[in-house]
Amino acid sequence: MSFIHKHPFKPFIPENATKLIVGTLPPPRFSKGILKIGDVDFCYGSIDGQLWKILDEIYNLNLKFETTEFAIQQRKDFLIANNIGICDIVESCFRKKIDASDLGMENIQLRDLIYYLQKFPKVDTLLLTGGNSKNGPEYHLRRLLKSLDIKFIPVDLNTPRIHQFDINNKIITSVSLTAPSGAANRAVGSNLEYKLQKKENPNFNTFDFRVLQYKKFF
């Protein structure tokens, strides 16, 4: 059964935002309004995802993981207080299979991320929740910039990869974080830094690895 998967959430960007979290699309159940126990009806609200669990760990937020207005407000309050916005790069796609995989997306319509960068001029950093694998956030950002003839300049090609580009004589930095999903655990497992940490501490896991990585940029 195929369907059009439309992003259920508008970008959430506080007036003074300096950073934007940029992903693709939440799982299709958020568009259909059929949530799991523990889901929060907000960006990155899937109980299976790790972004809010990572931020909860870094900032000691005591977040609720439940389908309530309170849980949504907790996340909004955090974003406003820390000048962080969320603006996923995909507006909609066509799916033949109802799952959340980026690879399954077809006929992809992108959001005009450049418009938001111009509308919120304090933003100077994009925190991409995934890399350059096909249909990942970095992949789409590259496509978007290429279509506008804007150079995407590598700064550091180690994980997480860092690039910069110029919008109206302003440098924007993009950081391709390890995706906060279970699907990225295999890539984490083969990461040299992760292996070294694991060797030193056998209890070190893929979640701990992300917490250390995200802490540097959030």
Secondary structure, DSSP 4 states (H G I P E B T S, - for coil): --EEEE--S--B--TT--EEEE-----HHHHHT-PPTT--SSTT--TT--HHHHHHHHHT-----SSSHHHHHHHHHHHHHTTEEE--SEEEEEESS-S--STT-EEEEE--HHHHHHHSTT--EEEESS-SSTTSHHHHHHHHHHHTT---EEEE-SSSEEEEEEETTEEEEEEEPPPSSGGGHHHHHT-HHHHHHHHH-TT--HHHHHHHHHHHH-
